[in-house]
């Protein structure tokens, strides 16, 4: 299939009302239909990506997404409470929601001045009509025509009841064999005056690197207790491969030259972007560069700065120069929702001995990796064969600490903490 055919298929979504196959819900960040594009969850009126708000506060999150379709759909959304491990909790909706149990998605706009026609949706939540009333992990579920089985997308977010005080930092791994490739996140949790009958059993923490759930560490128990302070100063249970600085390109303008873009052209009413060839980074010395830790900035600098509805979609051509590997290679980052997705899988070109992919992406500044599935656990991501790993890499880490509520037995989120390797 050539690049024009790929984009033609995407355009076809504009004229076909694709209905969900009523697939089972996944308690993860998932787009259930191929016409759903550029899903992004941020703090409201902010670029901050950490998807957490304080319980009983005025803080809000904003979910935006596009549907490759010229008219709007009738969408609703609701919240689903989950355990610390992102499984369905035992709470009923009336136990974790106040107000309505669902809301309509009323904020939508149609694209303007774009080759690709789409509808842009925005959901700002919680609001006066529907709010979480307990802390913990939540799934935002968007569905169609009041049918909760006709799911369009799901996305994770968290509600924090800030009662624990977390402190800590990141260093190179303590174990000598991992010192050059891995980073260790050591921290303490101060319980304060809160009553926690059995902290060694009921308190557990999750550590997340750069907003990735695929390599997050779950169910981390305290190593020991010192008074009211829980110690998580491990040498193995809290270690991450450092990865490398992210690759990047800028297509916020499709008219002018931009970073790491070799050529821009129009073919058959399709805008195309040809990136410079990327080389493998394995066995290369670490090089410090400034990146956005895998994230993107959706914007259009060719129009009136309304990137949400003026940003066009284009075919972006990736080339990765590498020996043929014993596993598939994917383009990976926030652009793939931090998941190994079929549409981001690269093809091996035997004639040129290189990996190639053509992705349909909206105008934005992008960070990305080339990755392979982990050999032991294919659901996890491996950078050993493509990007390499260094303990010097700049990364963000997020710590979430949960406690088993003694009365209702759900996992309440009682503290969060953010640290960066630059502060070590």
C-alpha positions, 0 to 999 in steps of 0.5 A: 500500500503506497502513501497516497492509498494510506491517506485516502483510507483516512479521508474515507472516514470523513464519509463513513459513519463508523460504528463501534464494534461494542468491544469490551472496555479497557481501563487504559488510554484507548481509541476504539475507532480509527477515525479518532485522532490526536487525543490529548489530556491536559490540565485546563488552560495548561500544557501540564500533562500529569492527569491529576486534580485535587479532591473537592477543588476547582481544578479541571482537566481538558480532553480534546480529540478530533474525529475525521468526519465532517459532522458532529456525533452525539457523544456522552461521557462518564467517570469510572472508579478504578483500583490502584492497579487500574482495574474496576473498583467495587464502588458503585457510581453513586458512591464515587460520583455526585450529581449526574452519572453522565454528561453530554459532549456539547463543545465541538467545532468544525475544521477550517481552511484544512485539506482534511475535514474533521470535527474537534471536540473538547471536554472540560471536567469535572463540572458542577453537574458531575464530580468525583466525591472520592479520591483514586484512579478514574477512567473517563469514558466517551461513548455514542448515542447514550449507549455505554457499550458503543465506546469511542475512547477511554482515558486515565485520570486521577483525583488526589486527597492530599494527606501524605507528604512525599519527598525524594529524588532520582539518582543513577542506579545503585547496582554497579551493573545498572549504573550507566544505563538505569535510574533509581527513584528513592522516596519517603512517604510521611503519613502525618497525623492520618490513621493508617492501621497497617501501612506495610499492607495497606499503603502502596505506591506507583512510579511513572516515567514520563507519563508512560504506563507501559513501564510504570512500577505498581504495588511498591510496598514500603521497605520499612517504617521509621516512626510516621515515615515510610521508606522506599529506598530500594536498590532494585524495585524502583529502577528504570532504564534511562532511555535516551533524549527524544528525537523531534520534528516540527510541522507547526508550519507546512509552508516554511522550513522547520526542524528535522524536516527534509521536504514538504510537498502536496501529492494528490491533495494530500500534504506530505512531510519527509523527515530526515533519515534517523540513525540508530543510537545504540552504542553511541555516546550520550548526547544531551539535548533539550526535548519535551520528554516525548510530548507534543505541542499541537499548533498551526503557525500558518493561519490565525493560531487556532491550531485546534481547528486550523491544524491540518493532517498530513502524511509524515514519512519516517525512515530509521536506518538500522540492521534488520531486528528480530522484532517489530519496530514502532514509532512511539511517544505521546503521538501513539498515546504511549502504546504500541499501536498497529498504525505506528508499526514500521515496515522493513524495506529490503532494497534500502535496508531500512525501516519506513513508516507513513503516519497521518499526523496533525500539525504540531511539534513532536517528540518520538522514539523508535522502539521494539516490544520487550522480548519477555513481555511484548506489552512493554517497550524496549529501547535497547535495540534502537535508542539505547539507555543512559543514566544521564538522560533527563526524565520526569518521574511521578509518584502516586501513593495509595491507601486502602480505605478502612471503611469502603475498601477502595484505593484512595490516592493520598499523595503525589510527587514529581521529580526530575533527573536534573535536580539530582 
